[in-house]
């Protein structure tokens, strides 16, 4: 195999959970699709033949420290690699036990990292059939950014005045969240954020 996928343990202060990572099929397209739905995008539960990095000229994106593993996996899975799955867990993904740091956007640098990821994905996924991957990532990033509360209304509007449309029209989130993002994209982010919290 060029890529071997394994299960893992998700560990927090309260409990340890066994996370199954079996792909729907052992072909690159199925695993790629799984990374945006039920498979973890990291590299720590995968073994990858080093020759693949050299053969396909794959490397980490400079200055990206958000979902950089996912981006490497995406690049690999766009090639005809052989994939195997081992139904055993060897890695413990220890979750941060500080409730103030879980899933939070802390700064404008964090937002810039998410914007950079979206731009890199737009360069990779150029066919119409692949736009769903960009939209999925955008929806996750918008949720993070909306919850940050650190942008001005104008900054939020400029960031999502185009791409935000797909979120409030198609995102699989509550209708309340869709309405709030719609209003925020019209220039009233500070108001909607205060209503949201």
PyMOL commands that set and color helices and strands:
alter all, ss='L'
color gray80, all
select helices_A, chain A and resi 28-35+50-55+68-77+108-124+128-148+153-160+164-170+175-196
alter helices_A, ss='H'
color red, helices_A
select strands_A, chain A and resi 3-11+16-19+46-48+83-94
alter strands_A, ss='S'
color yellow, strands_A
deselect
rebuild
show_as cartoon
